[in-house]
Amino acid sequence: MDRTHEPLSHPAHGKSLHWLGLYSTLRHWQRNRRTRRQLALLTEQQLADAGISTTEREQELAKPFWR
């Protein structure tokens, strides 16, 4: 008796879920980039008002966009 294996079928919405995950990741990276750009523009007074030290800002700005 010869057996063949058929690949498991993926749900029809599987591809859309994959694209939604990818879209979500890209949006997250974009948000990281945008907020870090805004952080870089803050003055010393604005940083103090927000409770962020210069060292904390530099550490955040040193991170790559995907983290």
Backbone as a printed PyTorch tensor [residue, N CA C, xyz], in Angstrom:
tensor([[[ 0.8350, -1.1730,  0.0000],
         [ 0.0000,  0.0000,  0.0000],
         [ 0.8870,  1.2470,  0.0000]],

        [[ 0.6420,  2.1080, -0.9130],
         [ 1.4190,  3.3290, -1.0800],
         [ 0.7230,  4.4760, -0.3410]],

        [[ 1.4640,  5.1450,  0.5080],
         [ 0.8820,  6.2780,  1.2370],
         [ 1.4860,  7.5780,  0.7220]],

        [[ 0.6560,  8.5400,  0.5870],
         [ 1.1400,  9.8690,  0.2170],
         [ 0.7220, 10.8420,  1.3120]],

        [[ 1.5150, 11.8160,  1.4650],
         [ 1.2130, 12.8300,  2.4700],
         [ 0.8370, 14.1220,  1.7680]],

        [[-0.2930, 14.6110,  2.1180],
         [-0.7150, 15.8860,  1.5570],
         [-0.4030, 16.9750,  2.5790]],

        [[ 0.0690, 18.0970,  2.1010],
         [ 0.3720, 19.1740,  3.0430],
         [-0.9010, 19.6180,  3.7540]],

        [[-0.7210, 20.0130,  5.0070],
         [-1.8660, 20.5200,  5.7620],
         [-2.3220, 21.8320,  5.1410]],

        [[-3.5930, 21.9720,  5.0060],
         [-4.0950, 23.2210,  4.4400],
         [-4.1310, 24.2790,  5.5290]],

        [[-3.7680, 25.4840,  5.1600],
         [-3.8070, 26.6070,  6.0740],
         [-5.1810, 27.2550,  5.9760]],

        [[-5.6510, 27.8050,  7.0620],
         [-6.9340, 28.4940,  6.9940],
         [-6.8790, 29.6360,  5.9720]],

        [[-8.0020, 29.9610,  5.4110],
         [-8.0540, 31.0110,  4.3890],
         [-7.5720, 32.3420,  4.9340]],

        [[-7.7820, 32.5900,  6.2230],
         [-7.3720, 33.8620,  6.7960],
         [-5.9130, 33.8450,  7.2600]],

        [[-5.2090, 32.7580,  7.0670],
         [-3.8190, 32.6360,  7.4980],
         [-2.9040, 33.6740,  6.8830]],

        [[-3.0680, 33.9070,  5.5850],
         [-2.2250, 34.8980,  4.9200],
         [-2.5390, 36.3020,  5.3960]],

        [[-3.8150, 36.5860,  5.6170],
         [-4.1640, 37.9270,  6.0760],
         [-3.6230, 38.1610,  7.4780]],

        [[-3.6100, 37.1160,  8.3150],
         [-3.0380, 37.2630,  9.6520],
         [-1.5420, 37.5260,  9.5700]],

        [[-0.8770, 36.8610,  8.6300],
         [ 0.5560, 37.0840,  8.4220],
         [ 0.8080, 38.5380,  8.0260]],

        [[ 0.0200, 39.0520,  7.1040],
         [ 0.2060, 40.4350,  6.6580],
         [-0.1390, 41.4240,  7.7570]],

        [[-1.1310, 41.1040,  8.5790],
         [-1.4650, 41.9900,  9.6910],
         [-0.3200, 42.0530, 10.6990]],

        [[ 0.3090, 40.9190, 10.9500],
         [ 1.4610, 40.8880, 11.8520],
         [ 2.6200, 41.6980, 11.3060]],

        [[ 2.8700, 41.5600, 10.0140],
         [ 3.9370, 42.3170,  9.3660],
         [ 3.6280, 43.8150,  9.4120]],

        [[ 2.3960, 44.1690,  9.1160],
         [ 1.9780, 45.5720,  9.1510],
         [ 2.1390, 46.1390, 10.5590]],

        [[ 1.7380, 45.3650, 11.5560],
         [ 1.8600, 45.8030, 12.9460],
         [ 3.3190, 46.0450, 13.3210]],

        [[ 4.1990, 45.1550, 12.9020],
         [ 5.6270, 45.3040, 13.1820],
         [ 6.1870, 46.5500, 12.5200]],

        [[ 5.8280, 46.7680, 11.2610],
         [ 6.3140, 47.9560, 10.5540],
         [ 5.8260, 49.2400, 11.2120]],

        [[ 4.5730, 49.2480, 11.6580],
         [ 4.0310, 50.4250, 12.3440],
         [ 4.7660, 50.6680, 13.6630]],

        [[ 5.0830, 49.5900, 14.3620],
         [ 5.8150, 49.7110, 15.6250],
         [ 7.1950, 50.3250, 15.3830]],

        [[ 7.8910, 49.8560, 14.3600],
         [ 9.2030, 50.4000, 14.0240],
         [ 9.1010, 51.8780, 13.6410]],

        [[ 8.0710, 52.1990, 12.8850],
         [ 7.8630, 53.5850, 12.4740],
         [ 7.6100, 54.4770, 13.6960]],

        [[ 6.8210, 53.9810, 14.6360],
         [ 6.5330, 54.7410, 15.8650],
         [ 7.8180, 54.9480, 16.6720]],

        [[ 8.6530, 53.9050, 16.7740],
         [ 9.9370, 54.0390, 17.4730],
         [10.7850, 55.1310, 16.8310]],

        [[10.8690, 55.1050, 15.5310],
         [11.6800, 56.0840, 14.8070],
         [11.1570, 57.5040, 15.0200]],

        [[ 9.8430, 57.6590, 14.9160],
         [ 9.2340, 58.9810, 15.0650],
         [ 9.4080, 59.5340, 16.4750]],

        [[ 9.1440, 58.7190, 17.4890],
         [ 9.2400, 59.2170, 18.8610],
         [10.6820, 59.5070, 19.2580]],

        [[11.6160, 58.7350, 18.7450],
         [13.0260, 59.0160, 19.0440],
         [13.4950, 60.2800, 18.3410]],

        [[12.9740, 60.5140, 17.1710],
         [13.3020, 61.7680, 16.4670],
         [12.7700, 62.9570, 17.2670]],

        [[11.5640, 62.8290, 17.8070],
         [10.9830, 63.8970, 18.6220],
         [11.7700, 64.0680, 19.9210]],

        [[12.1950, 62.9640, 20.5260],
         [12.9940, 63.0170, 21.7430],
         [14.3020, 63.7640, 21.5050]],

        [[14.8980, 63.5510, 20.3470],
         [16.1660, 64.2110, 20.0240],
         [16.0090, 65.7250, 19.9180]],

        [[14.8030, 66.1880, 19.6200],
         [14.5720, 67.6200, 19.4350],
         [14.2450, 68.3620, 20.7310]],

        [[14.0240, 67.6380, 21.8230],
         [13.6590, 68.2840, 23.0720],
         [14.8270, 69.0740, 23.6560]],

        [[14.5000, 70.2250, 24.2430],
         [15.5100, 71.0360, 24.9220],
         [15.7750, 70.4480, 26.3080]],

        [[16.8230, 70.9370, 26.9650],
         [17.1300, 70.4790, 28.3150],
         [15.9640, 70.7430, 29.2640]],

        [[15.3050, 71.8880, 29.1120],
         [14.1670, 72.2240, 29.9760],
         [13.0030, 71.2620, 29.7420]],

        [[12.7400, 70.9610, 28.4890],
         [11.6520, 70.0250, 28.1700],
         [11.9590, 68.6250, 28.7070]],

        [[13.2110, 68.2110, 28.6110],
         [13.6040, 66.9140, 29.1710],
         [13.3800, 66.8980, 30.6820]],

        [[13.7870, 67.9800, 31.3490],
         [13.6070, 68.0710, 32.7970],
         [12.1260, 68.0350, 33.1530]],

        [[11.3020, 68.7250, 32.3860],
         [ 9.8620, 68.7250, 32.6360],
         [ 9.2670, 67.3270, 32.5000]],

        [[ 9.8070, 66.5570, 31.5870],
         [ 9.3150, 65.1970, 31.3520],
         [ 9.9560, 64.1860, 32.2970]],

        [[10.9490, 64.6260, 33.0760],
         [11.6260, 63.7200, 34.0060],
         [12.5910, 62.7770, 33.3220]],

        [[13.1780, 63.2280, 32.2110],
         [14.1130, 62.4040, 31.4490],
         [15.4920, 63.0440, 31.5430]],

        [[16.4780, 62.2580, 31.9420],
         [17.8400, 62.7830, 32.0170],
         [18.4800, 62.7440, 30.6300]],

        [[19.5480, 63.5060, 30.5020],
         [20.2850, 63.5190, 29.2340],
         [20.8450, 62.1330, 28.9290]],

        [[21.2980, 61.4480, 29.9740],
         [21.8330, 60.0910, 29.8030],
         [20.7490, 59.1360, 29.3050]],

        [[19.5630, 59.2330, 29.8910],
         [18.4520, 58.3830, 29.4480],
         [18.1010, 58.6570, 27.9980]],

        [[18.1140, 59.9280, 27.6280],
         [17.8160, 60.2690, 26.2360],
         [18.8570, 59.6670, 25.3050]],

        [[20.1200, 59.8110, 25.6480],
         [21.1820, 59.2740, 24.7910],
         [21.0900, 57.7560, 24.6690]],

        [[20.7360, 57.0830, 25.7580],
         [20.5750, 55.6250, 25.7050],
         [19.4310, 55.2400, 24.7780]],

        [[18.3430, 55.9850, 24.8570],
         [17.1870, 55.6860, 23.9970],
         [17.5150, 55.9700, 22.5350]],

        [[18.2110, 57.0550, 22.2800],
         [18.5400, 57.4130, 20.9000],
         [19.5530, 56.4540, 20.2790]],

        [[20.3380, 55.7800, 21.1260],
         [21.3420, 54.8380, 20.6170],
         [20.7270, 53.5120, 20.1710]],

        [[19.4930, 53.2540, 20.5470],
         [18.8420, 51.9910, 20.1860],
         [18.4890, 51.9740, 18.7020]],

        [[18.5790, 50.8120, 18.0710],
         [18.1050, 50.7010, 16.6860],
         [16.5800, 50.7930, 16.6410]],

        [[16.0310, 51.1440, 15.5130],
         [14.5870, 51.3750, 15.4040],
         [13.7650, 50.1360, 15.7280]],

        [[14.3310, 48.9500, 15.5940],
         [13.5340, 47.7400, 15.8020],
         [13.4900, 47.3270, 17.2900]],

        [[14.1610, 48.0790, 18.1560],
         [14.1000, 47.7550, 19.5890],
         [13.3900, 48.8310, 20.3430]]])
